[in-house]
Amino acid sequence: MKGLIFGSLSALILTTSATALATPVKYHQSNSDTHTVSQVAFNSNVPHITNSGVRNDTHFIKVAIEGMSLQNLIISLPSQMERFNGVRITDQSGGEIAAKTEISKERLLITFDQPVVPGSSLEVELRGVQRKSLGGNVLLYGVSGQRIGLTGEIPIGTARIDIHEKG
């Protein structure tokens, strides 16, 4: 009997919420508002990628540190990457951030000497990048971090690097 009551109640709630979601909203824009530019506010309180790209043979990824201090950064390397010659990590003023790096075929682990604090930003440069001749012109770097005191990785995002062929 309880199962029948809970099943009926669940169906009623599901139907009501689905109807509420499907109800059209009437929107009217007056003629005086036709030249107003729409703006969207984006407030983030977690680390996130703000930019990525290529400068000569250097790939860069910029990360804003928000909401928590990071003790390390983990970057998954794309399969098209053959190798790179070095890593440089800088802060928003261009000063180098002291860190240790561990590089494997699949990822780059950056462990900061001092945690990177919220409100700052950093840029990771992969210098002397060489890619495989086949594999496409878009490289995707998965970026995650680790907060002090936690053992799991926190996903930060995917940095996209578009390679434009010279010619």
N, C-alpha and C positions, 0 to 999 in steps of 0.2 A: 504494500500500500504506500509506504514511504517513497519507494522508487517511482511509482506512478505520479505522486504529487511533485517530487523533485524534477522528474522528467517533464511534466507539464509546465512547471514554473520556469525551467530552463528554456523551453521552447517559446514561452511567452516573452521572456526577456530578450532572447535572440531576435524574435520577430519585431519587437518594439525598437530595439537598437538598430536593426537593419533598415527599418522604415524611416527612422530619424536620420540616418546617414544618407538615405536616398532622396530625402525631401529637397526639392530645388530651392535655391535661395534667390530671391528677387533682388536685382541690383540695378540701380538707375544712376546714370552719370549725367549730371546737368551740363548744359552747354558751356557754362563758365569753367568747368573742370577739365575740358578737353586738352588743355595745354599743360596740365600738371604732370610732372614726371613721377612715376611710381618708384618708391624706394623701399628696400627691404633691409631691416636691421638684422645683423648676424652677430650674436654674442656667443662666444665660445669660452668655456671654462676648462677645456682639456687641451693638451698639446695637439697641434695640427700643422699640416704642410701649408705654407703660404706661397711657395713658388718652386719651380724646378726648371732646368734648362741646360743648355750647352754653351760653353765659351771655349772655342778652339777644340782641343782634345780633352777638355775638362767638363765633367758632368757635375751639376750642383743641385742640392736639395736644401731649401730653407724651411726651418721648423720654428713655429712660435711656441714657447713654453708657457702654458697657462694652467692654472688650477692646482698644479702639483710639481714638486721638484723631480727631476729625472736623474737617476744614477747611471743609466746607460741607454744607448740607442742601438737598435738592431735593424740592419738594412738587408733585405733579401735581394740578392743580385740577379739580374735577368739572365735567362739562358743564352741570349745572344752575345753576352759579354765574354770576351776571351780572357782579358786581363786588364789590369790598370797598374800604374807605377807608384801611386802614393795617395795618402789621405791627408787632408787639411781641414781642421774644424775651427771656425771663427765665430766670434760673437757679433752683435749688431754694430759695433764700432769698428770691426775688422781685426780686432785683437785675437790672437790664437788662444784656443781653449785647450788646456792641458788634459790629455786623455791617452789611454792605452788602446791599441787596436788589435783585433784578432781577425784574420782573414781566412776564409775557407772558400771552396768553389761555389757554395750556395749563398753565403752571407758574410756580412761585415759586422762585427761586434765592436762598439765603441764604448769603453768604460771611462767615465769622467773622473779625474782626480778629485774634484769637488763637485757635488751635485749642481746641476743647472737649475736655477731658481725661477719660479713663476714671474712673468712680466718681462722675461728676456727672450731673445731669439738666437738661433744659431744657424750656420750654414756649413754643410758637409760638402767638400769638394773631392771628387774622385779624379785624380790627375792621370793623364796619359792613357785614357781609355782606348782599348782596342777591341773591336767587336768581330765576330765571325763574319765571313763574307756573305753567308746566307743567313736569313733569319728576320728580315724586316727592318723597317726604319723607325719603329716605336719600341722603346725600352721602358718596362715597368719595374719600378723599385718599390717593394713593399717595405713600409717603415713602421716599426713598433718601438716601444720604450719600456723601461722598467722603473717603477717608482721605489723609493727607499722603503724597505720593510716588507715589500711584496715579492713573491716568488714568480708570479706569472707576468707575461708580457701584455702590455696595453697597446692595442692597435692604434696607430696614429693616422695612417692613410697610405695611399699609393701615389708615388711621384711618377709622372709621365714625362719621358724625354723623347721628343720628336727629332729625328736626325734628318736633316735636309741634305740630299746628295749634291755634291759640287758638280757644276757642269755648265 
